Amino acid sequence: MKKIKHANVVKNSSMLFLMNLAKMAFPLVTLPYLTRALTAEAYGTAAYVKAVMGYMQILVDFGFSLSATKDVVMVEGDKGRLERVIGDALLGKALLGVFGFGVLMLAAASLPILRGSLLYTALSYVPVFASIFLMDFLFRGLERMHVITVRFILMKGISTALTFVMVKNDGDLFWIPILDVLGSLAAVLLVFYELRKLDLSPRVSGLGKAWRSIRESFVYFLSNVATNSFNALSILIIGARLGAGEVALWSVCMQAATAIQSCYIPISDGIYPEMVKSRDFGLILKTLRLFLPLVAIGCAAAYFFADVGMYILGGEEYLAAAPVFRRLTPVLFFGFPGVLFGWPALGAIGKAKEATASTVAAMLFQAAMLCALDLAGRFTLGNVAAARSATEALFFGMRLYFVWRHRGLFSGHGETGKGELE
């Protein structure tokens, strides 16, 4: 049984690693092309809208990727209950999707870059709304990670390949969201095909249950929006204070950092369902011992070869971003244990509030640092990067503290911990 358990973890982690490898590869393939085909202003606008869509995606997801995944795991094969979990989650996300569009239009009225690209912004929201029907929570909970991987590769493969065909200059900027829409529709069709194979038909319990599912996901939503704010908040403020050109430089840096950090997600997501079942902290420790040395080596390489990386990604125009990226390397190091000590560790032992508190506190710390830099007249990309690194170190430190404080709740730490969990 133990061999089967670990085999599932390895299989699921492998599939999610493949997906996150694709998440890293597709943007890195198109980034050098787009930074050369588009002016810095146009690329900065696209990056700014993408950052806003990151917030919109978090609003639509609203933590269902964690809360509903847990619900799917807990129904333990009861088809009727599973269909209701799916239906209630879909209805809840659809309500959030409609609400999110209204929020986006209000934001566009006050943010100059969005207001000047209103149609582009609206088109960019369509894939966000379509993500409601991708049902990641279902396939994560059923530990069928291959569905998520195939779906993502299909979706992004279509939009990436056509980008080289359709986007030649600033006049073709609208093709970027249009191609994302086409890829999303193809992915939705694949998901419904898989749903039919599983003989599952979503059933809605009613608006009351959908609303309760939203409330139950709120703590996860807070954590996710705070996590997304680490990167997106910086872009929003840079766009407002420094302009689209500086957004372009910062975006290239964060694109590289996010690509590296995306390698952490499949490891975390792969062990999350097993941690929910077993609460075995030994699995966390084994993962750290295996991967942390590789993370350290990767951080050193990123620091010393920053100039080469920025030139490859953006060309000579973006070499000014290299010193900024060097200041971001602590983010890459502290990010890995910070992710593992979050939902796979704290979430698995019922300490979602602590996981969320660490994220929200770190986000507020970063926001305070950005405001302080602005008030002091020292709001530069280099200082923003230093603030981001300090934030990541604080984030990791808080989660480490919470894990240590509640270590008795993991399996193998005595009857007191077990009883408290129950």
C-alpha distance (Angstrom), angle and dihedral (degrees) to the residues before:
residue distance angle dihedral
M1 . . .
K2 3.80 . .
K3 3.81 90.4 .
I4 3.82 90.2 52.2
K5 3.81 90.3 48.9
H6 3.78 93.7 52.7
A7 3.81 91.3 41.8
N8 3.81 89.4 57.3
V9 3.80 90.8 49.0
V10 3.81 91.1 50.6
K11 3.82 92.6 46.2
N12 3.79 94.6 47.4
S13 3.80 92.9 43.7
S14 3.81 90.0 49.4
M15 3.80 92.7 52.6
L16 3.79 92.5 46.4
F17 3.78 89.9 46.6
L18 3.80 88.5 54.4
M19 3.79 90.1 50.4
N20 3.78 93.3 48.5
L21 3.79 89.8 45.9
A22 3.81 85.2 57.2
K23 3.83 89.4 46.6
M24 3.76 87.7 55.0
A25 3.80 96.9 41.0
F26 3.82 101.8 46.9
P27 3.84 96.6 55.4
L28 3.79 91.5 41.3
V29 3.81 89.8 53.0
T30 3.80 93.8 51.3
L31 3.81 98.0 35.5
P32 3.84 97.6 74.6
Y33 3.81 88.8 45.7
L34 3.82 96.0 48.7
T35 3.80 94.8 44.7
R36 3.81 88.0 55.9
A37 3.83 99.0 38.3
L38 3.82 93.9 47.2
T39 3.77 130.8 50.9
A40 3.80 117.2 -111.5
E41 3.82 89.2 -106.4
A42 3.81 93.4 53.7
Y43 3.80 93.4 43.8
G44 3.81 89.5 47.2
T45 3.81 89.9 53.5
A46 3.82 91.4 50.6
A47 3.82 90.9 48.2
Y48 3.81 91.4 48.2
V49 3.80 93.3 51.8
K50 3.81 89.2 46.4
A51 3.81 89.9 54.7
V52 3.80 90.5 51.9
M53 3.82 89.6 48.9
G54 3.78 87.3 54.6
Y55 3.81 88.0 63.4
M56 3.79 91.1 45.0
Q57 3.81 90.6 51.3
I58 3.79 90.6 52.1
L59 3.82 90.0 50.4
V60 3.81 92.6 50.9
D61 3.80 93.1 44.3
F62 3.82 89.9 45.2
G63 3.80 92.4 -178.3
F64 3.82 94.3 -58.4
S65 3.81 89.6 127.1
L66 3.82 86.2 70.3
S67 3.80 106.1 24.9
A68 3.82 96.3 43.0
T69 3.82 90.9 41.6
K70 3.78 87.6 57.0
D71 3.83 90.3 48.2
V72 3.81 90.7 51.8
V73 3.81 90.7 51.1
M74 3.81 92.3 48.0
V75 3.85 96.9 52.4
E76 3.82 86.7 67.7
G77 3.80 98.9 -153.1
D78 3.82 98.9 -40.5
K79 3.81 99.0 145.7
G80 3.80 96.5 -161.1
R81 3.78 93.7 50.6
L82 3.80 90.9 43.4
E83 3.81 92.1 54.2
R84 3.80 89.9 51.2
V85 3.81 91.3 49.4
I86 3.82 89.0 52.8
G87 3.81 94.7 45.8
D88 3.79 95.3 46.1
A89 3.80 91.7 47.9
L90 3.81 91.8 49.4
L91 3.81 92.8 49.5
G92 3.78 91.8 46.9
K93 3.81 91.7 50.0
A94 3.83 91.6 46.5
L95 3.81 90.7 54.6
L96 3.78 88.9 49.7
G97 3.80 90.2 48.3
V98 3.80 92.6 57.3
F99 3.80 91.1 44.8
G100 3.81 90.1 48.4
F101 3.80 92.9 57.1
G102 3.79 90.1 54.8
V103 3.81 90.3 50.1
L104 3.81 90.0 49.4
M105 3.80 92.9 53.4
L106 3.81 90.9 50.0
A107 3.81 89.8 50.0
A108 3.80 90.8 49.7
A109 3.79 89.6 57.1
S110 3.82 91.2 60.0
L111 3.83 104.7 32.6
P112 3.84 111.9 75.6
I113 3.82 96.9 -151.1
L114 3.83 91.9 52.1
R115 3.78 93.0 42.8
G116 3.79 90.2 54.1
S117 3.84 91.7 50.3
L118 3.80 101.8 37.0
L119 3.82 98.3 145.9
Y120 3.81 91.2 45.2
T121 3.81 88.8 51.0
A122 3.83 93.4 49.3
L123 3.82 92.1 48.9
S124 3.80 89.9 49.6
Y125 3.81 89.2 57.6
V126 3.82 94.0 59.4
P127 3.85 94.7 77.2
V128 3.81 88.2 47.4
F129 3.81 90.7 55.8
A130 3.82 91.6 43.2
S131 3.83 89.4 55.9
I132 3.82 87.3 73.6
F133 3.81 87.8 78.0
L134 3.81 97.4 47.0
M135 3.83 90.7 83.2
D136 3.79 98.9 -157.8
F137 3.81 89.4 167.0
L138 3.82 91.2 63.3
F139 3.78 97.0 51.6
R140 3.80 92.8 41.7
G141 3.79 90.8 51.8
L142 3.82 92.2 47.1
E143 3.81 88.2 46.4
R144 3.81 90.9 -123.9
M145 3.78 94.3 135.8
H146 3.81 92.4 157.2
V147 3.82 89.6 73.8
I148 3.80 91.1 57.1
T149 3.79 91.2 46.4
V150 3.81 96.6 48.9
R151 3.79 91.0 44.6
F152 3.78 93.2 51.7
I153 3.81 94.6 46.3
L154 3.81 90.1 50.0
M155 3.80 92.8 47.8
K156 3.79 97.3 46.6
G157 3.80 94.8 34.8
I158 3.80 90.9 61.3
S159 3.81 95.3 47.4
T160 3.82 93.6 42.3
A161 3.79 96.1 49.7
L162 3.80 93.2 47.2
T163 3.81 92.0 47.2
F164 3.82 90.0 72.4
V165 3.80 90.0 50.5
M166 3.80 101.0 43.9
V167 3.83 107.0 29.8
K168 3.82 112.3 72.1
N169 3.82 104.5 140.5
D170 3.81 143.8 -10.8
G171 3.80 90.6 -67.9
D172 3.81 89.7 65.3
L173 3.82 94.7 54.2
F174 3.83 92.6 112.8
W175 3.79 90.7 64.0
I176 3.81 90.1 71.7
P177 3.85 95.9 70.7
I178 3.83 92.2 33.7
L179 3.80 90.9 57.8
D180 3.80 90.2 47.3
V181 3.81 88.5 54.2
L182 3.82 91.7 52.8
G183 3.80 91.9 48.7
S184 3.81 91.9 48.4
L185 3.81 93.0 51.6
A186 3.81 90.7 51.8
A187 3.81 90.1 50.5
V188 3.83 92.3 50.0
L189 3.81 90.5 53.4
L190 3.80 89.9 52.1
V191 3.80 91.7 50.5
F192 3.81 93.0 52.1
Y193 3.79 89.0 49.1
E194 3.82 89.2 55.1
L195 3.80 90.4 46.4
R196 3.78 89.8 54.9
K197 3.81 90.8 49.9
L198 3.81 88.9 54.5
D199 3.83 89.2 49.8
L200 3.80 91.4 -127.2
S201 3.80 124.4 148.0
P202 3.82 115.6 -172.7
R203 3.80 112.5 -123.1
V204 3.79 123.2 -163.6
S205 3.79 118.3 -140.8
G206 3.79 91.8 -163.0
L207 3.78 142.1 -84.8
G208 3.79 91.0 -70.1
K209 3.78 93.1 59.6
A210 3.80 91.9 43.4
W211 3.79 89.4 53.2
R212 3.82 90.8 49.0
S213 3.79 89.7 51.2
I214 3.82 88.8 53.5
R215 3.80 91.2 50.4
E216 3.80 91.8 48.2
S217 3.81 89.6 51.9
F218 3.79 93.7 49.9
V219 3.81 95.9 94.2
Y220 3.81 90.1 52.2
F221 3.80 89.6 46.9
L222 3.80 91.3 55.1
S223 3.78 90.1 52.1
N224 3.80 93.4 47.2
V225 3.80 95.5 46.5
A226 3.78 90.0 48.2
T227 3.81 91.2 48.7
N228 3.80 91.5 49.2
S229 3.79 89.8 47.4
F230 3.80 90.7 64.1
N231 3.80 88.2 75.7
A232 3.80 106.4 15.9
L233 3.81 96.2 49.1
S234 3.79 90.3 57.4
I235 3.80 91.7 51.7
L236 3.81 92.5 48.4
I237 3.80 92.6 51.3
I238 3.82 93.8 42.3
G239 3.81 88.8 52.0
A240 3.79 91.4 50.6
R241 3.82 96.1 43.9
L242 3.81 106.4 29.8
G243 3.82 107.6 20.4
A244 3.79 140.0 -120.7
G245 3.80 94.7 -58.8
E246 3.81 93.1 60.8
V247 3.82 88.8 43.0
A248 3.80 87.3 59.0
L249 3.84 92.8 53.9
W250 3.79 92.9 45.9
S251 3.78 91.8 44.9
V252 3.81 92.6 55.3
C253 3.82 89.6 51.7
M254 3.78 92.7 48.4
Q255 3.80 91.8 44.1
A256 3.80 88.6 58.7
A257 3.82 93.1 43.8
T258 3.80 92.8 46.8
A259 3.80 91.1 48.8
I260 3.79 89.6 55.8
Q261 3.81 93.6 44.2
S262 3.80 90.9 49.1
C263 3.80 86.3 73.0
Y264 3.82 88.3 66.9
I265 3.80 95.6 57.2
P266 3.83 99.7 69.3
I267 3.79 89.8 51.6
S268 3.81 91.5 51.3
D269 3.81 94.8 41.6
G270 3.79 91.9 44.8
I271 3.80 94.5 58.4
Y272 3.83 96.6 36.3
P273 3.85 97.7 85.7
E274 3.81 90.6 46.6
M275 3.80 92.1 48.2
V276 3.82 89.6 51.8
K277 3.81 88.3 56.0
S278 3.81 101.8 39.2
R279 3.83 108.1 18.2
D280 3.79 86.0 -148.6
F281 3.81 106.8 165.3
G282 3.79 88.7 -172.1
L283 3.80 86.6 75.6
I284 3.82 89.7 58.0
L285 3.81 91.9 49.2
K286 3.80 93.2 48.3
T287 3.79 89.6 50.7
L288 3.80 91.6 50.8
R289 3.80 93.5 48.5
L290 3.78 91.0 49.8
F291 3.80 101.1 45.0
L292 3.82 108.8 24.1
P293 3.85 94.7 77.2
L294 3.82 88.9 51.6
V295 3.81 89.9 50.0
A296 3.83 90.6 51.9
I297 3.82 92.0 51.0
G298 3.79 90.5 48.1
C299 3.82 91.5 51.0
A300 3.81 91.5 52.4
A301 3.81 90.8 49.9
A302 3.82 91.1 48.3
Y303 3.81 90.9 52.3
F304 3.80 98.2 48.1
F305 3.81 96.4 40.6
A306 3.82 97.7 42.1
D307 3.82 93.4 117.4
V308 3.79 92.3 52.5
G309 3.80 91.4 46.7
M310 3.79 94.7 50.1
Y311 3.80 91.8 47.6
I312 3.81 91.7 51.3
L313 3.81 92.9 46.6
G314 3.78 100.4 41.9
G315 3.77 111.2 5.4
E316 3.79 128.6 -125.1
E317 3.80 92.0 -42.8
Y318 3.82 89.4 66.0
L319 3.84 99.4 47.3
A320 3.82 87.4 101.7
A321 3.81 86.6 71.1
A322 3.83 93.9 64.7
P323 3.86 96.9 85.2
V324 3.80 88.6 47.4
F325 3.79 91.8 52.6
R326 3.83 91.2 50.2
R327 3.79 88.9 58.6
L328 3.81 88.6 54.4
T329 3.82 96.5 58.4
P330 3.86 93.6 95.1
V331 3.82 86.0 61.3
L332 3.79 89.0 60.9
F333 3.81 93.2 50.8
F334 3.81 101.8 43.2
G335 3.80 91.8 39.5
F336 3.81 94.9 71.8
P337 3.84 100.2 58.0
G338 3.80 88.5 35.6
V339 3.81 90.4 60.5
L340 3.81 93.9 45.1
F341 3.80 93.4 50.0
G342 3.80 90.2 51.0
W343 3.79 122.1 66.9
P344 3.84 98.2 -11.0
A345 3.82 89.9 54.4
L346 3.82 111.5 20.2
G347 3.81 94.8 27.6
A348 3.80 92.2 51.1
I349 3.82 92.8 57.0
G350 3.78 94.6 47.5
K351 3.80 96.6 -99.1
A352 3.78 97.1 125.0
K353 3.81 91.0 136.4
E354 3.80 91.2 58.2
A355 3.81 91.9 47.8
T356 3.78 89.5 50.0
A357 3.81 93.6 43.8
S358 3.80 91.2 56.1
T359 3.80 91.2 51.4
V360 3.80 95.6 45.6
A361 3.81 92.2 45.8
A362 3.81 91.1 50.7
M363 3.81 90.9 48.1
L364 3.81 91.5 51.3
F365 3.79 89.7 47.5
Q366 3.78 90.5 53.4
A367 3.80 92.4 46.5
A368 3.81 89.6 51.0
M369 3.81 91.1 50.4
L370 3.81 91.9 49.6
C371 3.80 90.9 50.1
A372 3.81 90.5 47.9
L373 3.80 90.9 51.4
D374 3.79 90.6 50.0
L375 3.81 93.9 48.5
A376 3.80 91.0 47.4
G377 3.80 91.5 50.8
R378 3.81 90.9 -118.5
F379 3.80 99.0 112.3
T380 3.80 100.4 138.8
L381 3.79 130.6 141.4
G382 3.82 91.5 -110.1
N383 3.79 92.7 53.7
V384 3.80 91.5 44.9
A385 3.82 88.4 54.2
A386 3.81 91.2 50.3
A387 3.80 89.7 50.4
R388 3.80 90.1 50.3
S389 3.82 91.3 52.6
A390 3.81 92.5 48.5
T391 3.79 88.6 50.6
E392 3.81 92.5 53.2
A393 3.82 91.3 50.5
L394 3.82 90.4 51.8
F395 3.81 90.5 46.8
F396 3.80 92.2 54.1
G397 3.81 92.6 44.4
M398 3.80 93.1 53.9
R399 3.80 93.5 49.1
L400 3.79 91.1 47.4
Y401 3.81 88.8 53.3
F402 3.81 93.0 50.6
V403 3.80 93.0 47.3
W404 3.81 90.9 51.0
R405 3.80 92.4 45.4
H406 3.82 92.6 52.8
R407 3.82 98.0 34.3
G408 3.81 90.6 122.8
L409 3.81 90.5 69.0
F410 3.79 93.4 67.2
S411 3.79 118.5 92.3
G412 3.77 116.0 -87.9
H413 3.81 95.4 32.9
G414 3.76 101.1 104.5
E415 3.79 140.1 -83.7
T416 3.81 94.4 -73.4
G417 3.75 92.1 64.5
K418 3.80 91.7 44.4
G419 3.75 92.2 51.2
E420 3.77 93.1 48.5
L421 3.76 90.3 52.7
E422 3.76 91.6 52.8
